[in-house]
Amino acid sequence: MMAKRKIRSKELAEKMGITEANLSILKTGKAKAIRFSTLALICEILDCQPGDILAYETEAEEV
């Protein structure tokens, strides 16, 4: 979605008010959870829906 919107990680992180390292954790799927307010902000900035940036994976798929 970021590529589609032509926005870099640094720019998204700045607009969100978080560090690039924290954004990287979200992007790589290493985060244990995400606040709805954070998800809403990402969707607002990228002009998308949660389903455009999230995917459900079972534990078997994560390994």
N, C-alpha and C positions, 0 to 999 in steps of 0.2 A: 504494500500500500504506500509505503514511503517513496519507493521508486516511481510509482504511478503518479504521486503528487509532487514529485521532484523536490523532496525535502530530505536533507541529510540528518543523521543522528544528532549531530551537534546542534543544529537548528531546532529540532524537535525537543531535545532536552532543555534548551534555553527557554523555549516557549512554555514548556511544562513546569519549569522551575526545579528541575532535578539534575543530577550529575549524569554525564554520559555513561559512567560506570553502572549506575542504577538502571538506566535505560537499556544498556546491554544485557543486564540480568533479565529484564522483561522480554527482550527480543529473542534471547537464546532459550527461553523456557525454563530457566533455572530458578525463577521465583516460585516460592511455595504458594503465594497468594497475590491477588491484586485488588486494591480497593475499587469499589464501583466509581468513586469520584475520579480516580486515576484513569480508569478505562473510559469514562465519559469525556475526560479532558483530551485523551488521545483521539477519540472518535471526533470530537469537536474540531481539533486542529487538523486532522486528516480528512475531515468531511466524509466519514464512513460510518458503518454500523459495526457493532462488536463482532458479528459473524464474518466480517471482512478481514479481521485480523486475528481471530481466535480459532483454534481447532481442538476438538476433544480427542484425546488419545488414551487408550486403556493402558494399564500398567505393562502389559506385554509389549505394546508398541513403544514404550518409553525406553526399554532396554536395548 
